[in-house]
């Protein structure tokens, strides 16, 4: 089991490494849309090292972070009752655990609902209230889709669900002197909500960069739209397994890029 834990962490980290290769190009793509051609070119020329090298460095950092925190998260998950049955079976001899149809469909549904809320809230409500959103015209981005699926779907789930949620529940169990066999549901709900709030808070720097300021309404929007997905993904991690939280997060980005942005804009 110990060897399998490292193998699972390594597999997730390799996916995160690929996600890291997409992250910097996607950030540059987004930056290019918000800057004039002259300003963007000046920014690129002022960068002391090639962007390809920056992307590679970022990928290695993401790889190492996801490997370490993923491995710790797997250990904590086993102590707190979270499931990684599908990933376990990949490296375990014998019968493989298949993805179950009902949890899979539920994960896809939660992802699509999250995508609808994020895009729909901006299109039909915040577009009229926040000037920067009203002036923006989102469009399909292949790089955005790939980055969202791999970085959002895997990297963020490793950090916030596999590691952070597992850590919180483990701390709650230790404080209450309980084990995973008699854990209170309140421990899991608290971990779900805290992880969702942290997930939303981590988006504030990017939100400030996009809007230039953080008003009360902008902060509320960030916590609302990013927090809803965190609740869904956390519940799936608790009740269905880590793999299903990944699927839901992936389908959030898939539905946004392939369905709701083309449909609403």
C-alpha positions in Angstrom: 0.0 0.0 0.0 2.9 2.4 0.8 4.4 1.9 -2.6 1.0 2.4 -4.2 0.5 5.6 -2.3 3.7 7.1 -3.9 2.7 5.7 -7.3 -0.7 7.4 -7.1 0.9 10.7 -6.0 3.4 10.4 -8.8 0.6 9.9 -11.4 -1.3 12.9 -10.2 1.9 15.0 -10.1 2.8 14.0 -13.7 -0.7 15.2 -14.8 -0.1 18.4 -12.8 3.3 18.9 -14.6 1.5 18.8 -17.9 -1.1 21.3 -16.5 1.8 23.5 -15.5 3.1 23.6 -19.1 -0.3 25.0 -20.1 -0.7 27.4 -17.3 1.8 30.1 -18.3 0.7 30.2 -22.0 -2.9 30.5 -20.9 -2.0 33.3 -18.5 -0.2 35.1 -21.3 -3.2 34.6 -23.6 -5.4 36.2 -21.0 -3.0 39.0 -20.4 -2.7 39.8 -24.1 -6.5 40.3 -24.2 -6.3 43.0 -21.4 -3.3 44.9 -22.7 -2.5 46.9 -25.8 -0.3 45.2 -28.3 2.6 47.7 -27.5 2.2 47.1 -23.7 2.1 43.4 -24.1 5.2 43.3 -26.4 7.1 45.6 -23.9 6.2 43.2 -21.1 7.5 40.2 -23.0 10.7 42.0 -24.0 11.2 43.1 -20.4 11.1 39.5 -19.1 14.7 38.5 -18.4 14.3 34.9 -19.4 12.3 33.3 -22.2 8.7 32.5 -21.4 9.2 28.9 -22.4 11.7 28.6 -19.6 9.4 30.3 -17.2 6.7 27.8 -18.1 9.1 24.9 -17.5 10.2 26.2 -14.1 6.5 26.7 -13.1 5.8 23.1 -14.2 8.5 21.7 -12.1 7.4 23.7 -9.1 3.8 22.5 -9.6 5.1 18.9 -10.0 7.0 18.9 -6.8 4.2 20.6 -4.8 1.6 18.3 -6.1 3.8 15.2 -5.5 4.5 16.2 -1.9 1.1 17.4 -0.9 -0.6 14.6 -2.9 1.4 12.0 -1.1 0.6 13.5 2.3 -3.0 13.9 1.3 -3.3 10.2 0.4 -1.9 9.2 3.8 -4.3 11.5 5.5 -7.2 10.3 3.4 -6.6 6.8 4.5 -6.7 7.9 8.2 -9.9 9.9 7.8 -12.1 7.6 5.6 -11.9 9.3 2.2 -11.9 7.0 -0.8 -9.4 6.7 -3.7 -10.7 3.3 -4.8 -10.3 3.8 -8.5 -6.8 5.2 -8.3 -5.9 2.4 -5.8 -7.0 -0.3 -8.2 -4.8 1.1 -11.0 -1.7 0.0 -9.2 -3.2 -3.0 -7.3 -3.1 -6.5 -8.7 -6.4 -8.2 -9.2 -9.9 -6.9 -10.1 -10.0 -3.3 -11.1 -12.5 -0.8 -9.7 -14.6 0.7 -12.4 -16.2 4.1 -12.4 -19.8 3.8 -11.3 -22.5 5.2 -13.6 -24.6 7.0 -11.1 -21.8 8.8 -9.2 -20.3 9.7 -12.6 -23.5 11.2 -13.9 -23.9 13.1 -10.6 -20.4 14.4 -10.9 -21.0 15.6 -14.5 -24.3 17.2 -13.4 -22.6 19.1 -10.5 -19.9 20.3 -12.9 -22.4 21.5 -15.5 -24.4 23.2 -12.8 -21.3 25.0 -11.5 -20.3 26.1 -15.0 -23.9 27.4 -15.6 -23.8 29.4 -12.4 -20.4 30.9 -13.0 -21.0 32.0 -16.6 -24.8 32.7 -16.1 -24.3 34.9 -13.1 -21.9 37.2 -15.0 -23.9 37.2 -18.1 -27.3 37.9 -16.6 -26.5 39.7 -13.4 -23.0 41.0 -12.7 -22.6 42.2 -16.3 -25.1 45.0 -15.4 -23.5 45.8 -12.1 -19.7 45.6 -12.6 -18.3 47.6 -15.5 -15.4 45.4 -16.3 -17.6 42.4 -16.7 -20.0 44.4 -18.9 -17.1 45.3 -21.2 -15.8 41.8 -21.4 -16.8 39.3 -24.1 -15.6 35.8 -23.1 -14.9 33.5 -25.9 -13.8 29.9 -26.3 -10.2 29.2 -25.6 -8.6 25.8 -26.3 -5.7 26.7 -23.9 -8.3 27.7 -21.3 -10.1 24.5 -21.7 -7.0 22.3 -21.4 -5.7 24.3 -18.5 -9.0 24.3 -16.7 -9.4 20.5 -17.1 -5.8 19.6 -16.0 -4.9 22.4 -13.6 -8.3 23.0 -12.2 -9.5 19.5 -12.4 -6.4 17.8 -11.0 -4.0 20.2 -9.4 -6.6 22.2 -7.5 -8.4 19.0 -6.3 -5.1 17.6 -5.1 -4.4 20.7 -3.1 -7.9 21.6 -1.8 -9.6 18.2 -1.5 -7.0 15.5 -1.3 -4.6 17.4 0.9 -6.4 20.3 2.6 -9.8 18.7 3.3 -8.2 15.5 4.5 -5.9 17.5 6.8 -8.8 19.4 8.3 -10.8 16.3 9.0 -7.7 14.6 10.5 -7.2 17.6 12.8 -10.8 17.5 13.8 -10.6 13.8 14.6 -7.4 14.4 16.7 -9.0 17.3 18.6 -12.1 15.3 19.3 -10.1 12.1 20.0 -12.1 10.1 17.5 -11.3 7.8 14.6 -12.6 7.6 11.1 -15.0 4.9 12.3 -16.9 7.3 14.6 -16.3 10.6 12.9 -19.0 13.2 13.0 -20.5 14.4 9.7 -20.0 17.9 11.1 -16.2 17.4 10.7 -16.6 16.7 7.0 -19.1 19.6 6.4 -16.7 22.0 8.2 -13.8 20.8 6.1 -15.9 21.2 2.9 -17.0 24.7 3.7 -13.5 25.9 4.9 -11.8 24.4 1.8 -14.4 26.1 -0.4 -13.8 29.4 1.2 -10.1 29.0 0.9 -10.5 28.0 -2.8 -12.5 31.2 -3.3 -10.0 33.4 -1.4 -7.2 32.1 -3.6 -8.9 33.6 -6.6 -8.9 37.1 -5.1 -5.4 38.1 -6.4 -6.5 37.2 -10.0 -9.8 38.9 -9.4 -8.0 42.1 -8.3 -5.8 41.9 -11.4 -8.8 41.6 -13.6 -10.9 44.4 -12.1 -8.2 46.6 -10.7 -9.8 46.8 -7.3 -11.6 44.6 -4.8 -15.0 46.2 -3.8 -17.4 44.4 -1.5 -19.5 43.3 -4.4 -16.5 42.0 -6.3 -15.3 40.0 -3.3 -18.8 38.6 -2.6 -19.0 37.5 -6.3 -15.6 35.8 -6.1 -16.6 33.9 -2.9 -20.1 33.0 -4.3 -19.1 31.8 -7.7 -15.9 30.0 -6.7 -17.3 28.7 -3.4 -20.3 26.9 -4.9 -18.1 24.6 -6.9 -16.0 23.9 -3.8 -19.1 22.8 -1.9 -20.0 20.4 -4.8 -16.5 19.0 -5.2 -16.0 18.6 -1.5 -19.2 16.7 -1.0 -18.3 14.3 -3.9 -14.9 13.7 -2.3 -16.6 12.8 0.9 -19.5 10.7 -0.3 -18.3 9.2 -3.6 -14.5 9.4 -3.8 -11.7 11.7 -4.9 -11.9 10.6 -8.5 -15.5 12.0 -8.8 -14.5 15.4 -7.4 -11.9 15.6 -10.2 -14.6 14.7 -12.8 -17.0 17.4 -11.5 -14.2 20.0 -11.5 -13.2 19.0 -15.0 -16.8 19.2 -16.3 -17.1 22.7 -14.8 -14.5 24.0 -17.2 -15.7 21.8 -20.1 -19.2 23.1 -19.8 -18.1 26.7 -19.5 -15.9 26.5 -22.6 -17.9 24.3 -24.8 -21.5 25.1 -23.8 -22.2 28.2 -21.8 -19.8 30.7 -23.2 -20.8 29.9 -26.8 -24.4 29.8 -25.8 -24.6 33.0 -23.8 -22.1 35.1 -25.7 
